[in-house]
Amino acid sequence: MLEQGDSLRTWRLVRPPDTAISIAAEALPDHRLAYLDYEGPVSGGRGTVECWDEGTYETVESTTDGVAVRFVGRKLIGVASLERPASGTRWIFHRRPSSTEGS
């Protein structure tokens, strides 16, 4: 979830971020800010929400088909991008970690 004004731009990743591989992601509708701290079941038995990391970010670039951000979190430090290939509706998450990550 990326906080933008009074809403959260949100994607579902198929697994936690990894430095070595690209990860499939699904864009979800924007969420209310109240969901920023939510952990628990998703309505309709569609899974659960778990906070994997938290921190701050700075937008590096943003278009309708992608966003690149610089994260400073407890786990994730570095630049990551979410891009939607021209041929589909799925998104791809890729991160390039900082040399200080994990220290």
N, C-alpha and C positions, 0 to 999 in steps of 0.2 A: 504494500500500500504506500502510495506517495501522496502526502498531504499537499493539496493545491487549493488555496483559498479556503472555502467552507466545505470542501468535500475531499474524498480520498480516491485517487485514481488507482485502480486495483487490477491485479493479475493473479491468476492461480498458476503456480509452478508445479510441474509433475514430481519434482524432488527438490531438496535443498540446493542452493547455489553451489557450484563446483568450479574450481579454476581451470580444470582440464577439458571440460566439454561444454557444448551448447545444450541448453535445456528447453524443451517445449513449454510454452506458456499459453494461457488462455486469458484474454481480456475479459474482465467482468464489468458490470455496470458500476458507475461511481457509487461510493458508499458515504454515509454520513460520518462526521468526525467521531461520533460516539463509538464507532466500530474500531477505532485505532487501538483501544485497550481491550477489546473483546477477545476472549479465548473460550472455546466451547463448541457445542454441536451447531451444525448448519441445519436450518429448517428443511423438512422433507426427507430427512435421512441422507443428505448429500455429502456427509463427511463431517470433519471438524476443522476448526480454525485454531492454529497454534502459532504463537509468537516465536519466530526463529531468531530474530535479531531486532535491535532497536538502536536508534541514533539519529544523526542528522544527515542531510544530503543537500547537494547543490546541483541544479540542472545545468548540464554542459550543453545539451542540444535537445530540441523538442520539435517534432513534426507530427502530422497525423498518422504516419506509419512508423514512428519510432521515438524513443527517448533515450538519451544517454545522461547518466547522473554520476556524480562523485559521492560515494558513501563514506561516512565516518561512523561506524557502528561498533558494537562490542565484538562482533565476529567479522563482519564484512567491511573491509577498508579498501578503497580503490574505485576505479571507474567500471560501471556496468552499463550494458545497453539492452533494451528491449526493442526488437525490430519485427515488423510484419512484412514477410516477403510478398512481392507483388502478386504472386500466384496463389495466395491462400488467405485463410482467416486466422490460422494459428500464428502465434508470435514465437520468437526465439529470444531467450535470455542468454547473455554471455557476459562474463566478468573478467576484468583484467586487474588482479590484485596489486596493491601497493607493496613495496619491498618491506614495509613495516608490519604487514599483516601477521597476526598470530603472536606478536611479541607482547 
